[in-house]
Amino acid sequence: MEHAVAELAPPGYHDGKDAVLKRLRRIEGQVRGLQRLVEEDQYCIDVLTQVSATTKALQAVALQLMEDHLRYCVHEAMAAGGDEARDKVTEASQAITRLLRT
């Protein structure tokens, strides 16, 4: 999904990009660990515990990205006003709805 504002300005998470990537790499390691647990026929509850931890880690990344989006992208759009402001609020609301459904 392309956005005109995104072409003009870096994304809201730009300043924290290294931290986001570090967290995502850690999650990638957790997923590889999950694969290993299944390959080794580990106890179901142990696998589920690790699935839960990985899910929480992904949710934490999502919440940080949403906070950055609201703080920077939506804030800038609100300052500009008009249709851009309304569209950014709608977009953020839809993203929050998607996050809550997971």
Order of alpha helices (4+ residues) and beta strands (2+ residues): alpha-alpha-alpha-alpha-alpha
